[in-house]
Amino acid sequence: MKMMQNISPTAAEAPSSRPSLVFGDNGDRGWGPIEHFAHLAARLLALNLQRPTLQGTSRLSNLRQTFTRSRRGPSPGVIYLAKSPGEVKSLMALDDFDHPRRFRALWIVDSFWTEWAPSARLMRHFDLVVYMQKGEADFYERLAPGRTLHLGWGADVLDLGSSAAERPVDVLRVGRQPPEWDDDPRSLSVCNAAGLQFAGRPPFLPEDPTDPSLGHRDLCRYYGQAKFVIAHSNLAAPAPYTHPLKEYVTGRWTDALAAGAVIAGVQPFGDPSAEDLLWPGATLDFDRIDLSHNVAALQEAAASWSPFIAQYNHHQALRKLDWRWRIKTLAECLDLGGPKLTSELARLETAASTATV
């Protein structure tokens, strides 16, 4: 699929022209997986990664962009990486957005926030619109007819995943939890009484401007030490920043599976993306949230756990979840790519075909 064939680079363009990847930097915490993805995509596609601070938009600017259309030109294309549809207008307000370019692509991470999406008229500015939640296909196709692409959550399985047989932690708590699982000392006590080794929330590392992936790599290391990672659907464990009605898989699932762990909790099977991202054995599904009841299920599952489970999950993740597969599809659509992506895909294919299961 090459949706951008009509905007391929011409012979007259300078060989040094590099497309850009624009990812707004507002100091938000919790975006480590996407931060890492942005740097990985920029490296594999030789993109100029830009991290502007996003500002609010003006009514005049919105009106102008509603009734005009961005021009095509010889300048390199841009991929705009939006955390949600609500960030799109701020990306469009950047000073050089209207500069004539070969293409403008938009990748929306939390695409389930459809109530925040710009109008179809504003979305005309984008030649390609990528959304990450499979169940939003019809919505985005109405906004950008013939210009949409679904690319689901992924993980850097190749470099940050693990099939390690040694798993000193039986149960690892990471991130948002319902009240019953949010008290780590209490969870530790209940798990220890059941003979399970419990580890609470991993610490946040200080940000290092020279190594934006440091915190994410550290978290993936914790995943690789665990047999089971506790993660619950946003509908079972809501928070002010989660969608109140739509269920969805997040990077916690894909990163933990990449590390060979099993996801334990009330699972977000209401997200149609789950059928592509999860497989039999990837999850231990709780029928309700009840600490004692849940720990009893974990005790039973841990008794039958073997290193094969970690190896199998890692192998499945190599085949289904690695970000490089998503980047390959994006590159085909935008006529990008190059030797680095080709080399990494060959390395991934070798790993996926030779993994021990």
C-alpha positions in Angstrom: 0.0 0.0 0.0 1.5 3.3 -1.1 -1.0 6.0 -0.5 1.6 8.8 -1.2 2.8 7.8 -4.6 1.8 11.1 -6.1 4.0 13.0 -3.8 7.3 11.1 -4.1 10.5 13.1 -4.1 11.6 14.4 -7.4 15.1 14.3 -9.0 15.3 18.0 -8.5 15.2 17.8 -4.7 18.4 18.1 -2.7 19.7 14.6 -1.6 20.1 16.0 1.9 16.4 16.8 2.3 15.1 15.1 5.4 11.4 14.8 6.4 10.6 15.7 10.0 8.8 14.0 12.9 7.2 16.6 15.1 6.2 15.5 18.7 5.1 18.3 21.1 7.0 18.6 24.4 4.8 19.9 27.2 6.6 18.1 30.0 3.9 15.5 30.5 4.8 12.4 32.5 3.8 8.9 31.4 4.6 9.2 27.7 7.9 7.2 27.9 6.8 4.5 25.5 5.8 7.1 22.8 8.9 9.2 23.5 11.0 6.1 22.8 8.9 5.3 19.7 9.4 8.8 18.3 13.2 8.5 18.6 13.1 5.0 17.1 11.1 6.1 14.2 13.3 9.1 13.6 16.4 6.9 13.6 15.0 4.2 11.3 13.5 6.7 8.8 16.3 9.3 9.0 13.8 11.9 10.2 14.6 15.3 11.8 12.9 14.9 15.2 11.5 18.2 16.5 10.1 18.7 20.0 8.4 22.1 20.0 6.4 23.4 23.0 2.8 23.6 21.8 0.7 26.7 22.3 -3.0 27.4 22.2 -4.7 28.3 19.0 -6.5 31.4 17.9 -10.0 31.6 16.5 -8.6 33.5 13.5 -6.1 30.8 12.8 -8.7 28.1 13.0 -11.0 30.0 10.6 -8.3 30.5 8.1 -7.3 26.9 8.1 -10.9 25.8 7.9 -11.4 27.7 4.6 -8.0 27.2 3.0 -6.0 24.1 2.2 -2.3 23.6 2.8 -0.2 23.7 -0.3 2.0 21.0 -1.7 5.6 21.9 -2.5 9.2 20.5 -2.8 10.1 20.9 0.9 10.4 17.6 2.9 7.3 16.2 4.4 6.3 16.1 8.1 4.8 13.5 10.3 3.0 15.1 13.2 2.7 12.8 16.3 -0.3 13.9 18.4 -0.9 12.5 21.9 -4.7 12.9 21.3 -7.0 14.5 18.8 -7.2 17.5 21.1 -3.5 18.3 20.3 -4.0 18.5 16.5 -5.0 22.1 16.4 -1.9 23.1 18.4 0.3 21.2 16.0 -1.4 23.0 13.1 -0.7 26.3 14.9 3.1 25.8 14.6 4.7 28.6 12.6 5.8 26.5 9.6 2.7 24.3 9.3 1.5 26.1 6.2 4.9 25.9 4.5 4.5 24.0 1.1 5.5 20.4 1.7 5.5 17.1 -0.1 3.2 15.7 2.6 1.7 16.2 6.0 0.9 13.0 7.9 -0.8 12.8 11.3 -0.3 10.0 13.8 -2.8 10.1 16.8 -1.9 8.0 19.8 -5.0 8.2 22.1 -7.3 8.3 19.1 -10.2 7.1 21.2 -10.8 10.7 22.3 -13.0 11.3 19.2 -15.0 14.0 20.9 -11.9 16.2 20.8 -11.2 15.6 17.1 -11.0 18.6 14.7 -13.5 18.9 11.9 -13.2 17.1 8.6 -12.4 20.5 7.0 -9.3 20.9 9.2 -8.3 17.3 8.7 -8.1 18.0 4.9 -4.7 19.5 5.6 -3.3 15.9 6.2 -2.5 13.5 3.5 -2.5 10.6 5.9 -4.2 10.1 9.3 -3.0 7.3 11.5 -5.1 6.2 14.5 -4.1 3.6 17.1 -7.4 2.2 18.3 -9.0 -0.2 15.8 -12.6 0.5 16.9 -12.3 4.1 15.7 -11.9 3.1 12.0 -15.3 4.4 10.8 -15.0 7.7 12.7 -11.6 8.5 11.2 -12.6 7.4 7.7 -15.5 9.9 7.9 -13.0 12.6 8.9 -10.4 11.8 6.3 -12.0 9.6 3.6 -9.4 7.3 1.8 -6.5 8.8 3.8 -6.6 6.7 7.1 -4.4 4.0 8.4 -4.8 1.9 11.6 -1.4 1.2 13.3 -1.9 -0.3 16.8 0.2 -0.1 19.9 3.6 -1.6 19.7 6.8 -2.1 21.7 10.6 -2.1 21.0 10.6 -5.9 21.4 13.8 -6.4 19.5 16.0 -4.2 21.8 14.0 -3.8 25.0 12.1 -7.1 25.2 13.1 -10.2 27.1 12.6 -14.0 27.1 14.6 -14.4 30.4 13.9 -17.6 32.3 15.0 -16.1 35.6 12.0 -14.1 37.0 12.6 -13.2 40.7 9.4 -11.2 40.9 6.1 -13.1 40.8 3.8 -10.1 40.7 4.8 -6.6 39.6 2.5 -3.5 40.0 3.0 -0.8 37.4 1.0 2.4 36.9 -2.7 3.1 37.4 -4.6 0.7 39.6 -8.0 0.5 41.3 -8.0 1.2 45.0 -7.7 -2.5 46.0 -4.4 -2.7 44.2 -3.1 0.8 44.8 -1.7 0.2 48.2 1.7 -1.5 47.6 2.4 -2.4 51.3 -1.0 -4.1 51.6 -0.5 -5.9 48.3 3.0 -7.0 49.4 1.5 -8.4 52.6 -1.3 -10.3 50.9 1.1 -11.7 48.2 3.7 -12.7 50.7 1.1 -14.6 52.7 0.3 -16.5 49.5 4.0 -17.3 48.9 4.3 -14.8 46.0 7.2 -12.3 45.6 5.6 -8.9 45.0 7.2 -5.7 43.7 5.5 -2.3 44.0 5.5 0.6 41.6 9.0 1.1 40.0 10.5 4.5 40.8 10.4 7.3 38.2 14.0 8.1 37.1 15.0 11.8 36.8 14.8 13.0 33.2 18.0 13.0 31.3 18.0 15.3 28.3 20.9 13.3 26.8 19.0 10.1 27.0 15.2 10.5 26.6 14.7 6.7 26.7 16.4 6.1 30.0 13.3 5.9 32.1 11.5 3.7 29.5 14.4 1.3 29.3 14.5 1.0 33.1 10.8 0.2 33.2 11.2 -2.5 30.6 14.0 -4.0 32.7 11.5 -4.3 35.6 9.0 -6.0 33.2 11.7 -8.5 32.3 12.1 -9.6 35.9 8.4 -10.4 36.4 6.2 -13.4 35.7 3.0 -11.4 36.0 2.3 -7.7 35.6 -0.8 -6.2 37.2 -2.8 -4.0 34.7 -6.5 -3.3 34.7 -8.8 -1.9 32.0 -9.5 1.8 32.3 -13.2 1.0 32.8 -12.4 -1.2 35.8 -9.7 1.2 37.1 -10.8 4.7 36.0 -8.8 7.9 36.6 -9.5 11.5 35.7 -7.3 11.2 32.6 -8.9 8.0 31.2 -11.9 7.8 28.9 -15.0 7.1 31.0 -16.8 5.0 28.3 -14.3 3.5 25.9 -12.0 0.6 26.9 -8.5 0.4 25.4 -5.2 -1.3 25.5 -2.1 0.9 26.2 1.6 0.5 26.0 1.7 -1.1 29.5 0.3 -4.2 27.8 2.6 -4.3 24.8 5.8 -3.5 26.7 5.1 -6.1 29.4 4.4 -8.7 26.8 7.5 -7.8 24.9 9.4 -8.5 28.1 7.8 -12.0 28.3 5.4 -11.2 31.3 1.8 -12.2 31.5 -0.7 -9.3 32.1 -3.0 -10.0 35.1 -6.1 -8.0 35.8 -9.6 -7.1 34.5 -8.6 -7.0 30.8 -9.7 -4.4 28.2 -11.2 -7.0 25.8 -13.9 -4.4 24.8 -11.1 -2.7 22.7 -11.3 -4.3 19.2 -7.5 -3.8 19.0 -7.1 -6.6 21.7 -7.8 -9.2 19.0 -4.7 -8.1 17.2 -2.4 -7.3 20.2 -3.2 -10.1 22.6 -3.1 -13.9 22.2 -4.2 -16.9 24.3 -1.9 -17.0 27.3 -0.9 -13.3 27.1 -3.3 -12.4 29.9 -4.6 -13.7 33.2 -8.1 -12.3 33.3 -9.7 -11.5 36.6 -13.5 -11.7 36.7 -13.6 -8.9 39.3 -11.3 -6.7 41.4 -10.9 -8.2 44.8 -7.4 -8.3 46.2 -7.6 -11.7 48.1 -9.5 -13.3 45.2 -7.1 -12.0 42.7 -4.0 -13.1 44.6 -5.5 -16.6 44.9 -5.8 -16.7 41.1 -2.2 -15.4 40.8 -1.0 -18.1 43.3 -2.6 -20.8 41.2 -1.1 -19.4 37.9 2.3 -18.9 39.4 2.4 -22.6 40.5 2.1 -23.7 36.9 4.3 -20.9 35.4 7.4 -22.1 33.5 10.1 -20.3 31.5 8.4 -21.4 28.3 5.6 -18.9 29.0 8.1 -16.0 29.0 9.8 -17.3 25.8 6.4 -17.8 24.1 5.2 -14.3 25.0 8.4 -12.7 23.8 8.3 -14.7 20.5 4.7 -13.7 19.9 5.6 -10.0 20.6 8.4 -10.2 18.1 6.0 -11.3 15.5 3.1 -9.0 16.3 4.1 -6.1 18.4 7.4 -4.7 17.4 7.2 -1.0 16.5 9.4 -1.8 13.4 6.4 -3.5 11.7 4.3 -0.3 12.2 7.2 1.9 11.0 7.6 -0.3 7.9 3.9 0.1 7.0 4.1 3.9 7.5 7.2 4.1 5.4 5.5 2.2 2.6 2.6 4.7 2.7 4.8 7.8 2.6 7.5 6.5 0.3 10.1 6.7 3.0 12.5 4.1 4.3 16.2 3.5 3.7 19.1 1.2 4.6 18.6 1.6 8.4 15.0 0.4 8.3 15.9 -2.4 5.9 18.7 -3.6 8.2 16.5 -3.4 11.4 13.7 -5.3 9.7 16.1 -8.1 8.7 17.3 -8.3 12.2 13.7 -8.4 13.5 12.8 -11.2 11.0 15.8 -13.2 12.0 14.9 -12.8 15.7 11.3 -13.7 15.1 12.1 -16.8 13.1 14.8 -18.1 15.4 13.3 -17.4 18.9 13.1 -20.5 21.0 9.5 -21.5 21.9 
